């Protein structure tokens, strides 16, 4: 089975790989600043923005000739509305992009999941950025670093704010 014979499969594979790398590199750069829980400096924000910008540019140029370089279901939806792609292509791209985002998130989680293992060994764990930014469980142990995968709302946000954040993001 050559991918030449299956152009939609080839395009979906390109979108999957691109979305995986985009989420892993972009989100990983945000986590690498280690500034959660305090005001993030301009240098940290520039680092994160540069990582996202370079990653999306590199990936769009890398797969643009294969799939159009959408790397985002919203872009694919726009192309569907403009009738540049058909519904089958849109649905296939969305499945590939969502699957890639999930894998990218799992790669980020796997990269940092053990960071809170030593939080209990510090005299003042809240002075360590990764421990301070982590949800403390009811039994006093530390959850996933940076609150990854925690399904709770920050006390600073209202439900309407969270709804808007989820709608946009």
N, C-alpha and C positions, 0 to 999 in steps of 0.2 A: 504494500500500500504506500504509494508515494503521495506526499502532500500536494504535489502539483495537480493531482487528479481531484483533490478536495479543497478548493480555494477557501470555502467557508470555514472548514476545520483549521486550516493554516492561519486564517485571520483570527479565529477565536483563540487559538493557541498563542498567537502574538499578543492579543489583548490580555489574556490570562497572565502571561509572563510579565508583561509591562505593568499591569496593576499590582501584581505581587511585589515587584521591585520598587514601585512607587510608594506603596504603603510602608514597606519595610525600611527603605532609605529615608523617606520623609518623616515618618513617625519616629523612627529610630534616632534621627537627628534631634528631634524635639526632646526625646527622653535623655539623650546624651548630654544635654546642657545641665542636667541635674539641678535645675533651679525651681523645682515645683514647690509650692507652699510659700514662696516669697516673691517679691517683685522681680520679674525677669529683666535683666539688663538689656540695653540696646544691642550690645555685642552678641548676646545669646539670640536675640530675635533676628539679627542679621544672619547669623549662622544658620538658623532654622530656615529662614526665607531663601537663602542661597542654596541650601541643600534641596529644598523642594523645587526651586526654579531650575537648577541644573539637572536634577533628576527627570523632571517632566520634559525638559527640552531634549535631553539625550534620548529618552524613550520615544518621544514623538518622532524624532528624526530616525531612530532605529527601526521603528515598525510602521511608520507612515506609509511607506510604499507597499506594505503587506495588507494592512487593515484600515488605513486612514488615520491611525494614531489617535483614536478617540480617548482611550484610557479613562473614561468616565461615563457612566450611564446617562448623565444629563446631556453630554455631547451627542451620544448615540440617539437619545430621544429627540434632540434638535434636528439631527440628520433625518430621523423618521418623519418629523413634521414637515421638513423641507422636501420630503420624498426623494432624498438622495439614496437612502437604503430602504429595503422593504421590511415588513414586520418580522419575518422569519430571521433576517439578519440581525435586526434590533434585539429580538428575544435571545438569540444565540450569543450576541455580544454581551448582553446584560448578565446572562448566566456565567459567561467567562470572566467578566469584570468583577462580579460579586464573589465568585469563587476565588479569584486572584486576591481580592481584598481580604477575604477570610484567611487565606494562606499567609499573606503578608502580615496580618495581625498576629497570627500564631507564631510566625518567625520572630516578631518583636517580643511577644510574650515569652517565647522560649529563650530569647537572648537575655532577658532581664529577670526572669522568674525567680532566680535564686538570690537576688540582691538583698532581700530582707531576711535571709537565713541567720545572719549574725546580729540582728538588731537587739536581741535580748542580751547580748554579751557586752554592750556599751553601758557605761555609767549613766549617761544622759542620751538615750537614743534619739530624742527629739532634736538634738544638735546635729545629727547626721541627716543631710537633706533627703536621702532616699527613705529613711525611717520616718522622718517628719511628714513626708508626703504620702504615707501609706495608711490605709484604713486599719485601725486596730480592732481586732475582733472582740466579741464579748468575753472570751476567755483570757484576754490580755495578749494573745499572740498577734503577730503581724500578718496581714493579708498580702495580696499581690502588690508588688511595688507600683507606686504611682497610682494606685487605685484601679489598675487595669482589670477590666471585667467586673468591677463592682457595680451593681445595679442599684444605686442610691443617688439621691439628689443632694447636692451641696446645700447646707443651711442658708447660704447666701442667695440661692436661686429659688424662684417660685416655679410652680408647675407650668405656667404659661411660658416662662423663659426657657425651660427645658424642652417644651414642645417645639418652640421656634428653633432652638439649637438643633434638635433632631431633624426638623423639617429641612433646614438649610443644609446641614452637614450630611 
